[in-house]
């Protein structure tokens, strides 16, 4: 069984990955972070802060930077990158993530989304396309703050980075 996290490096994606790792520590599941990259789209990559303003698109650089963020947060997590067409619409990114969810036999998906509304259908971006499938549970992470669930909080690496893990 696997927890999958769509990961673009944003603060909420980082929080989602951190929560997945924490839950995995309690449940002994594996975690897979997946990033979908529009190939050759330097503007998209710059918008996600995978490239600086003066860098041209380079697959290796983009993958290395995203992988580095994943490893910093979740050294034991697996990392997958999927490339799509340069100008792929959001629906294509969601479709690719759903394919990964099936391939990984996901039992839970952790989606970082600041605009997750009162129902899953209001989740914008890839969250909407990913959250509607009945094959897995969905955790919508709407705040970068660590989870208040005690057993999970003790496992959460984000809490340690924010000083909550200090014994002082």
Phi and psi in degrees as GROMACS dihedral restraints (atoms count N, CA, C in turn):
[ dihedral_restraints ]
;  ai    aj    ak    al  type     phi  dphi    fc
    3     4     5     6     1  -139.6    20    10
    4     5     6     7     1   140.6    20    10
    6     7     8     9     1   -99.1    20    10
    7     8     9    10     1   129.6    20    10
    9    10    11    12     1  -115.8    20    10
   10    11    12    13     1   139.9    20    10
   12    13    14    15     1  -127.0    20    10
   13    14    15    16     1   112.6    20    10
   15    16    17    18     1   -64.3    20    10
   16    17    18    19     1   124.6    20    10
   18    19    20    21     1  -129.6    20    10
   19    20    21    22     1   119.3    20    10
   21    22    23    24     1  -117.1    20    10
   22    23    24    25     1     3.2    20    10
   24    25    26    27     1    90.5    20    10
   25    26    27    28     1    -7.4    20    10
   27    28    29    30     1   -64.7    20    10
   28    29    30    31     1   161.0    20    10
   30    31    32    33     1   -55.3    20    10
   31    32    33    34     1   -38.6    20    10
   33    34    35    36     1   -73.4    20    10
   34    35    36    37     1   -33.8    20    10
   36    37    38    39     1   -66.6    20    10
   37    38    39    40     1   -37.7    20    10
   39    40    41    42     1   -63.5    20    10
   40    41    42    43     1   -42.9    20    10
   42    43    44    45     1   -64.3    20    10
   43    44    45    46     1   -40.1    20    10
   45    46    47    48     1   -62.5    20    10
   46    47    48    49     1   -42.7    20    10
   48    49    50    51     1   -64.4    20    10
   49    50    51    52     1   -42.4    20    10
   51    52    53    54     1   -60.9    20    10
   52    53    54    55     1   -43.3    20    10
   54    55    56    57     1   -64.8    20    10
   55    56    57    58     1   -41.5    20    10
   57    58    59    60     1   -61.3    20    10
   58    59    60    61     1   -42.5    20    10
   60    61    62    63     1   -63.2    20    10
   61    62    63    64     1   -42.4    20    10
   63    64    65    66     1   -62.9    20    10
   64    65    66    67     1   -47.2    20    10
   66    67    68    69     1   -63.0    20    10
   67    68    69    70     1   -39.8    20    10
   69    70    71    72     1   -63.5    20    10
   70    71    72    73     1   -34.7    20    10
   72    73    74    75     1   -64.8    20    10
   73    74    75    76     1   -30.8    20    10
   75    76    77    78     1   -83.6    20    10
   76    77    78    79     1   -35.8    20    10
   78    79    80    81     1  -103.9    20    10
   79    80    81    82     1    -5.3    20    10
   81    82    83    84     1    62.8    20    10
   82    83    84    85     1    38.2    20    10
   84    85    86    87     1   -96.3    20    10
   85    86    87    88     1   166.6    20    10
   87    88    89    90     1   -96.3    20    10
   88    89    90    91     1   156.6    20    10
   90    91    92    93     1  -121.7    20    10
   91    92    93    94     1   134.5    20    10
   93    94    95    96     1  -125.7    20    10
   94    95    96    97     1   122.3    20    10
   96    97    98    99     1   -94.8    20    10
   97    98    99   100     1   132.4    20    10
   99   100   101   102     1  -125.2    20    10
  100   101   102   103     1   132.7    20    10
  102   103   104   105     1  -122.1    20    10
  103   104   105   106     1   132.2    20    10
  105   106   107   108     1  -105.2    20    10
  106   107   108   109     1   124.8    20    10
  108   109   110   111     1  -117.8    20    10
  109   110   111   112     1   122.1    20    10
  111   112   113   114     1   -69.9    20    10
  112   113   114   115     1   111.7    20    10
  114   115   116   117     1   -60.8    20    10
  115   116   117   118     1   131.4    20    10
  117   118   119   120     1    76.8    20    10
  118   119   120   121     1     0.8    20    10
  120   121   122   123     1   -92.0    20    10
  121   122   123   124     1    86.3    20    10
  123   124   125   126     1   -63.6    20    10
  124   125   126   127     1   -36.9    20    10
  126   127   128   129     1   -61.6    20    10
  127   128   129   130     1   -44.5    20    10
  129   130   131   132     1   -61.6    20    10
  130   131   132   133     1   -46.7    20    10
  132   133   134   135     1   -63.1    20    10
  133   134   135   136     1   -38.0    20    10
  135   136   137   138     1   -67.5    20    10
  136   137   138   139     1   -39.8    20    10
  138   139   140   141     1   -61.3    20    10
  139   140   141   142     1   -30.5    20    10
  141   142   143   144     1   -90.2    20    10
  142   143   144   145     1     0.3    20    10
  144   145   146   147     1    63.7    20    10
  145   146   147   148     1    32.6    20    10
  147   148   149   150     1   -86.7    20    10
  148   149   150   151     1   -20.7    20    10
  150   151   152   153     1  -133.2    20    10
  151   152   153   154     1   151.6    20    10
  153   154   155   156     1   -82.1    20    10
  154   155   156   157     1   170.1    20    10
  156   157   158   159     1   -59.7    20    10
  157   158   159   160     1   -28.5    20    10
  159   160   161   162     1   -99.6    20    10
  160   161   162   163     1     3.4    20    10
  162   163   164   165     1   -93.1    20    10
  163   164   165   166     1   142.1    20    10
  165   166   167   168     1   -87.4    20    10
  166   167   168   169     1   165.2    20    10
  168   169   170   171     1   -69.2    20    10
  169   170   171   172     1   128.3    20    10
  171   172   173   174     1  -140.4    20    10
  172   173   174   175     1   118.0    20    10
  174   175   176   177     1   -53.2    20    10
  175   176   177   178     1   -46.7    20    10
  177   178   179   180     1   -61.0    20    10
  178   179   180   181     1   -43.4    20    10
  180   181   182   183     1   -63.5    20    10
  181   182   183   184     1   -46.5    20    10
  183   184   185   186     1   -60.6    20    10
  184   185   186   187     1   -49.3    20    10
  186   187   188   189     1   -62.9    20    10
  187   188   189   190     1   -43.7    20    10
  189   190   191   192     1   -61.1    20    10
  190   191   192   193     1   -40.7    20    10
  192   193   194   195     1   -68.8    20    10
  193   194   195   196     1   -42.8    20    10
  195   196   197   198     1   -66.5    20    10
  196   197   198   199     1   -46.0    20    10
  198   199   200   201     1   -57.8    20    10
  199   200   201   202     1   -40.0    20    10
  201   202   203   204     1   -59.9    20    10
  202   203   204   205     1   -40.6    20    10
  204   205   206   207     1   -65.6    20    10
  205   206   207   208     1   -40.8    20    10
  207   208   209   210     1   -63.8    20    10
  208   209   210   211     1   -47.2    20    10
  210   211   212   213     1   -62.8    20    10
  211   212   213   214     1   -38.9    20    10
  213   214   215   216     1   -60.0    20    10
  214   215   216   217     1   -40.1    20    10
  216   217   218   219     1   -85.2    20    10
  217   218   219   220     1   -36.7    20    10
  219   220   221   222     1  -144.9    20    10
  220   221   222   223     1    77.0    20    10
  222   223   224   225     1   -58.0    20    10
  223   224   225   226     1   -26.5    20    10
  225   226   227   228     1   -92.6    20    10
  226   227   228   229     1    -4.8    20    10
  228   229   230   231     1   -76.1    20    10
  229   230   231   232     1   151.3    20    10
  231   232   233   234     1   -84.3    20    10
  232   233   234   235     1   157.2    20    10
  234   235   236   237     1  -130.8    20    10
  235   236   237   238     1   131.0    20    10
  237   238   239   240     1  -125.5    20    10
  238   239   240   241     1   139.5    20    10
  240   241   242   243     1  -122.3    20    10
  241   242   243   244     1   137.3    20    10
  243   244   245   246     1  -122.9    20    10
  244   245   246   247     1   133.4    20    10
  246   247   248   249     1  -102.9    20    10
  247   248   249   250     1   139.2    20    10
  249   250   251   252     1  -126.1    20    10
  250   251   252   253     1   175.4    20    10
  252   253   254   255     1   -56.6    20    10
  253   254   255   256     1   149.2    20    10
  255   256   257   258     1   -48.8    20    10
  256   257   258   259     1   -41.8    20    10
  258   259   260   261     1  -113.8    20    10
  259   260   261   262     1    35.0    20    10
  261   262   263   264     1   -62.0    20    10
  262   263   264   265     1   133.2    20    10
  264   265   266   267     1   -72.0    20    10
  265   266   267   268     1   163.7    20    10
  267   268   269   270     1   -52.2    20    10
  268   269   270   271     1   -37.9    20    10
  270   271   272   273     1   -58.8    20    10
  271   272   273   274     1   -34.0    20    10
  273   274   275   276     1   -68.6    20    10
  274   275   276   277     1   -40.0    20    10
  276   277   278   279     1   -62.5    20    10
  277   278   279   280     1   -44.0    20    10
  279   280   281   282     1   -61.9    20    10
  280   281   282   283     1   -43.5    20    10
  282   283   284   285     1   -60.5    20    10
  283   284   285   286     1   -42.8    20    10
  285   286   287   288     1   -65.8    20    10
  286   287   288   289     1   -40.7    20    10
  288   289   290   291     1   -64.4    20    10
  289   290   291   292     1   -41.6    20    10
  291   292   293   294     1   -61.4    20    10
  292   293   294   295     1   -36.9    20    10
  294   295   296   297     1   -62.5    20    10
  295   296   297   298     1   -43.8    20    10
  297   298   299   300     1   -62.8    20    10
  298   299   300   301     1   -40.8    20    10
  300   301   302   303     1   -58.2    20    10
  301   302   303   304     1   -42.9    20    10
  303   304   305   306     1   -65.8    20    10
  304   305   306   307     1   -46.6    20    10
  306   307   308   309     1   -62.4    20    10
  307   308   309   310     1   -34.9    20    10
  309   310   311   312     1   -87.9    20    10
  310   311   312   313     1    -1.7    20    10
  312   313   314   315     1    52.6    20    10
  313   314   315   316     1    50.4    20    10
  315   316   317   318     1   -60.7    20    10
  316   317   318   319     1   136.5    20    10
  318   319   320   321     1  -100.8    20    10
  319   320   321   322     1   -25.2    20    10
  321   322   323   324     1  -145.5    20    10
  322   323   324   325     1   146.6    20    10
  324   325   326   327     1  -123.5    20    10
  325   326   327   328     1   135.4    20    10
  327   328   329   330     1  -109.7    20    10
  328   329   330   331     1   113.2    20    10
  330   331   332   333     1  -113.2    20    10
  331   332   333   334     1   123.3    20    10
  333   334   335   336     1   -86.6    20    10
  334   335   336   337     1   120.7    20    10
  336   337   338   339     1  -152.7    20    10
  337   338   339   340     1   118.8    20    10
  339   340   341   342     1   -78.9    20    10
  340   341   342   343     1   -12.6    20    10
  342   343   344   345     1  -114.5    20    10
  343   344   345   346     1    27.0    20    10
  345   346   347   348     1   -68.0    20    10
  346   347   348   349     1   113.8    20    10
  348   349   350   351     1   -86.0    20    10
  349   350   351   352     1  -150.4    20    10
  351   352   353   354     1   -74.4    20    10
  352   353   354   355     1   -20.4    20    10
  354   355   356   357     1  -134.4    20    10
  355   356   357   358     1   155.4    20    10
  357   358   359   360     1   -60.7    20    10
  358   359   360   361     1   -28.8    20    10
  360   361   362   363     1   -65.0    20    10
  361   362   363   364     1   -17.9    20    10
  363   364   365   366     1   -88.3    20    10
  364   365   366   367     1    -1.3    20    10
  366   367   368   369     1   -67.7    20    10
  367   368   369   370     1   123.9    20    10
  369   370   371   372     1   -83.9    20    10
  370   371   372   373     1   175.4    20    10
  372   373   374   375     1    61.5    20    10
  373   374   375   376     1  -143.4    20    10
  375   376   377   378     1   -72.3    20    10
  376   377   378   379     1   -19.2    20    10
  378   379   380   381     1   -57.5    20    10
  379   380   381   382     1   -41.5    20    10
  381   382   383   384     1   -62.6    20    10
  382   383   384   385     1   -46.3    20    10
  384   385   386   387     1   -67.7    20    10
  385   386   387   388     1   -26.4    20    10
  387   388   389   390     1   -89.4    20    10
  388   389   390   391     1   -32.9    20    10
  390   391   392   393     1   -79.2    20    10
  391   392   393   394     1   -11.8    20    10
  393   394   395   396     1   -85.5    20    10
  394   395   396   397     1   -11.6    20    10
  396   397   398   399     1   -78.6    20    10
  397   398   399   400     1   139.5    20    10
  399   400   401   402     1   -83.8    20    10
  400   401   402   403     1    -4.2    20    10
  402   403   404   405     1   -74.5    20    10
  403   404   405   406     1   -15.4    20    10
  405   406   407   408     1  -147.4    20    10
  406   407   408   409     1   157.6    20    10
  408   409   410   411     1   -80.6    20    10
  409   410   411   412     1   154.5    20    10
  411   412   413   414     1  -123.8    20    10
  412   413   414   415     1   128.7    20    10
  414   415   416   417     1  -108.6    20    10
  415   416   417   418     1   119.2    20    10
  417   418   419   420     1   -99.5    20    10
  418   419   420   421     1   118.2    20    10
  420   421   422   423     1   -98.0    20    10
  421   422   423   424     1   113.3    20    10
  423   424   425   426     1  -107.8    20    10
  424   425   426   427     1    -3.3    20    10
  426   427   428   429     1  -140.4    20    10
  427   428   429   430     1   140.9    20    10
  429   430   431   432     1   -75.2    20    10
  430   431   432   433     1    -8.2    20    10
  432   433   434   435     1   -67.5    20    10
  433   434   435   436     1   148.0    20    10
  435   436   437   438     1   -60.5    20    10
  436   437   438   439     1   154.0    20    10
  438   439   440   441     1   -64.6    20    10
  439   440   441   442     1   142.0    20    10
  441   442   443   444     1   -81.1    20    10
  442   443   444   445     1    -6.5    20    10
  444   445   446   447     1   -71.2    20    10
  445   446   447   448     1   117.9    20    10
  447   448   449   450     1   -55.5    20    10
  448   449   450   451     1   -51.0    20    10
  450   451   452   453     1   -61.9    20    10
  451   452   453   454     1   -35.3    20    10
  453   454   455   456     1   -76.8    20    10
  454   455   456   457     1   -43.1    20    10
  456   457   458   459     1   -55.0    20    10
  457   458   459   460     1   -39.6    20    10
  459   460   461   462     1   -65.9    20    10
  460   461   462   463     1   -23.9    20    10
  462   463   464   465     1   -92.2    20    10
  463   464   465   466     1   -15.2    20    10
  465   466   467   468     1   -77.7    20    10
  466   467   468   469     1   119.0    20    10
  468   469   470   471     1   -66.2    20    10
  469   470   471   472     1   -29.3    20    10
  471   472   473   474     1   -63.2    20    10
  472   473   474   475     1   -36.9    20    10
  474   475   476   477     1   -61.5    20    10
  475   476   477   478     1   -40.4    20    10
  477   478   479   480     1   -64.9    20    10
  478   479   480   481     1   -41.0    20    10
  480   481   482   483     1   -66.9    20    10
  481   482   483   484     1   -27.8    20    10
  483   484   485   486     1   -89.6    20    10
  484   485   486   487     1     7.2    20    10
  486   487   488   489     1    90.3    20    10
  487   488   489   490     1    -3.4    20    10
  489   490   491   492     1   -74.0    20    10
  490   491   492   493     1   -16.7    20    10
  492   493   494   495     1   -87.4    20    10
  493   494   495   496     1    -2.7    20    10
  495   496   497   498     1   -67.9    20    10
  496   497   498   499     1   144.8    20    10
  498   499   500   501     1   -89.4    20    10
  499   500   501   502     1     3.8    20    10
